[in-house]
Structures are given as C-alpha cells and as structure tokens.
Amino acid sequence: MKFGQNPKKQWRSSAELDRNYNVLNRRLNRLMILDHVWTQLVGNKAKFWVLKAVQGGTLYVQVKISVAKNELIARRRQLITELNKHFDEPWIEKIEIQ
C-alpha cells in the first residue's frame, strides 16, 4: 500500500466473501456465454466483428471493414434477440458499432 492510499477492504466473514465471489462469477459466466454464442451466431464474420466490451446493456463491437459494418447494422436487432435468448433475463439492449 502506498502512502496516502486507503487500505483495501477486509472481509469480516465468509458470507461476505462468498457474496462478492458470486457477483464476479456471474459476470464472468455471462461474458463466456456471450463470447461463445457470438461466435456461433456470426460464424465467419467474427473475424470482422470483434467484441470489445459490454457496459450497461450496450454491447460494443469493433468492425474492421465498412462492408461488414453495413451488414452488422442490418442484423443488429436480430442479433440482440438471439443473444438474449441465452441469458436468464435480457442483458443486451443495444449494439454500438465502433
């Protein structure tokens, strides 16, 4: 710890540690599922449509060529619907193209 920094939070019980672990575990599981499903849905286009991040229900996708960008724009709604079928509750609300 550096001088002037606040000390890291210390856990007081195993239940508190478990609660934090479950949140992190759920996020990681969702990301792994998203990555797998995305690859299955887009097939060969995965090399042109690269997942970058998910934040607040927005999926950020980097597009490598403009032709692929037009196709992604056209399939955006369909992809959101298909992706959300694999989660307990709808997670992806929109796709932002970068």
C-alpha positions in Angstrom: 0.0 0.0 0.0 1.3 3.4 -0.9 1.4 6.3 1.4 -1.9 8.2 1.5 -3.9 5.3 0.0 -6.9 3.9 1.7 -6.4 0.4 2.9 -8.1 -2.4 1.0 -11.4 -3.6 2.4 -11.0 -6.5 4.7 -13.7 -9.3 4.8 -15.3 -9.9 8.1 -17.0 -13.2 7.3 -17.0 -16.0 4.7 -20.6 -15.0 3.7 -19.3 -11.5 2.7 -16.5 -13.1 0.7 -19.0 -15.5 -0.9 -21.4 -12.7 -1.9 -18.6 -10.9 -3.7 -17.4 -14.1 -5.4 -20.9 -14.9 -6.7 -21.2 -11.5 -8.3 -17.9 -11.8 -10.0 -18.6 -15.4 -11.0 -21.9 -14.5 -12.6 -20.3 -11.7 -14.6 -17.6 -14.0 -15.9 -20.1 -16.7 -16.8 -22.2 -14.2 -18.8 -19.1 -13.0 -20.7 -18.0 -16.5 -21.5 -21.5 -17.4 -22.7 -21.7 -14.2 -24.8 -18.3 -14.9 -26.4 -19.4 -18.4 -27.3 -22.8 -17.5 -28.6 -21.5 -14.6 -30.6 -19.0 -16.8 -32.4 -21.8 -19.3 -33.2 -24.2 -16.6 -34.4 -21.9 -14.7 -36.6 -19.8 -17.5 -37.9 -17.0 -16.4 -40.3 -17.9 -12.7 -39.7 -16.4 -13.0 -36.2 -13.0 -12.0 -37.8 -14.6 -8.7 -39.0 -16.9 -8.1 -35.9 -14.8 -8.1 -32.8 -16.5 -7.9 -29.3 -14.8 -5.1 -27.3 -17.0 -4.6 -24.2 -20.4 -4.8 -22.5 -21.4 -1.9 -20.3 -24.8 -1.0 -19.1 -26.6 -3.2 -21.5 -24.7 -1.9 -24.5 -22.5 -4.3 -26.5 -19.5 -2.6 -28.1 -18.4 -4.2 -31.4 -15.4 -3.1 -33.4 -15.9 -3.5 -37.2 -12.8 -4.0 -39.3 -14.2 -3.2 -42.8 -17.1 -1.0 -43.9 -19.0 -3.6 -45.8 -19.2 -5.7 -42.6 -20.4 -2.6 -40.8 -23.4 -2.3 -43.1 -24.3 -5.9 -42.6 -24.0 -5.6 -38.8 -26.3 -2.5 -38.9 -28.8 -4.5 -40.8 -28.6 -7.5 -38.4 -28.4 -5.6 -35.2 -31.9 -6.2 -33.9 -31.9 -9.9 -34.8 -28.5 -10.4 -33.0 -29.8 -8.7 -29.9 -32.8 -11.0 -29.8 -30.7 -14.1 -30.4 -28.1 -13.2 -27.8 -30.6 -12.5 -25.1 -32.2 -16.0 -25.5 -29.1 -17.4 -23.8 -29.5 -15.4 -20.5 -31.9 -15.6 -17.6 -33.1 -12.1 -18.3 -32.5 -9.8 -21.3 -28.9 -8.4 -20.9 -28.0 -6.8 -24.3 -30.2 -3.8 -25.1 -28.3 -2.3 -28.0 -25.2 -2.8 -30.1 -22.8 0.1 -30.5 -20.5 -0.1 -33.5 -17.0 1.4 -33.3 
